[in-house]
Amino acid sequence: MPAMVKGVVGEETRFQSVEDRLTKSPPPAEVGLLIGKFSSALDRVSLFDLIPTPHNDSGEPASSITLPDKKTASKSKSQTPDSSSLFIDKDWVSEHARQVSRMLVGGVKVVGVYVWVNDNAFKNSTIMLCQTVKGVAEAAPILEVNWCERLLLQICYGPRRWNCRNCSLSSNITSSSLRPCDFKMGKVLSSFQTFRCMHSFNIRLPILHDGSSKFQTLSDVLHHAISVHAKELSDAKSLIDGKLVLDSEPCSSDGVHEVELLLPFSNNSFIEAYSQRDVSGILSFSGTICSFAYLNSKEPISQAVTDIKGDIITSLQSRLDIICDETDVDSGDHHDVGRQVGDDDVSVEKPISQFVLHLLRKECNLPFPRRVFAPWLAGMYVCDYLQPSETVEVLKDHCMELLSMKAPTEVPTILEPEKEVISFKTKSFWDVAVPFYSEIHLLEDKMKLDSRGESSSDKLVKPGHISVVAAGVILLLSILVGFVLFALKG
């Protein structure tokens, strides 16, 4: 059954500062994101902050008031006192939500949209507003809970008041898609507790010959590896401050609580058995992730564990998305992953995300962006992902541009706990399984094939022949050892 929101509480200090800013130099309209936490146990949303959507690439605001043309205005003047409406750049607001959602940690989400607009323009723009909220929900989904609504908060001027509504995400958007929701301000942030987890993982999956797997490109394989780890985490038990977590137990102690996830022994239910003929290589996806989550003191402590698990998977997915976004824009080979090799041994440059692993002749080694944290509100953190060549200056720029924060001025306040770089590596199956074969494999790599593989066929020992030779050598060694043992016994 879908979760429902019965009440919304906004952090009074943040909401008052937003209202003061809008009052001092009021724009005709403003649109932005609601950042907070949905609690299914309390049927309540706690709002932490309101983040205005910045101007687009052309320097234009994301929202504006649209006035009817003079002919329409003269005809409807007697019927409607004010027929102005609100225009919103829905795609730009959705893109802002997508990028902001990457910077949020466990349990903290983009939960809706706010607008600064008068009543008449608001009433004349219901469809536009609902479409904007729906676009934001699709760009920044909340996967951990079955919540089929998002919030729409109106800051109304003339008279000044706050109106909060639940907006349905159904495909059929009508004026009835909005329904009133109880809203009040209070001290929200002071009631939240901090949970931290340093989680190490190592996923090993086979690379199959001849595209027999439905996961062929690097992007597909990594998506699959992340989904495999999500299944492992779903069954993981947890320790908080060294104590086993019970579902209904509250957490009342102060300070940062350390979370440890205990993965179960793998039953290989999602990993099939393959023969030597099927497997051409093995991939290793490993590293250490730092995760934070925040819990209302009235929520069960198990919710913090759920938020940590969700944050780990979301963090891995965000890093993969960043790699794919960058390499799809610039297909140049910025990482040491070799080249895409076709059937005729002709190298063709492709975006990294589209590399087909079973066709690669060289090892693939792809470092993931590392996660760094900056202080945000009342002891909470936001995060960003930096490539190996990037510095914390990128984090500062993103905080100012996307979150309307003041840039962290002191570097020591920025946390960089992920010392071990998350990486994706592939190796030949024989390099991993049979060390003896690696020398033969290296010799094979040094031999050169022409484009058709015909002119030098008489000078080359083909891979199949190499396997026969290796087997013969092992057989001879076994016979010799047998003779020696027989002689010694005699």
Summary of the structure (lengths in Angstrom):
residues: 490
radius of gyration: 28.8
end to end distance: 79.0
largest distance: 119.3
contacts: 1462
relative contact order: 0.11
helix: 35%
strand: 29%
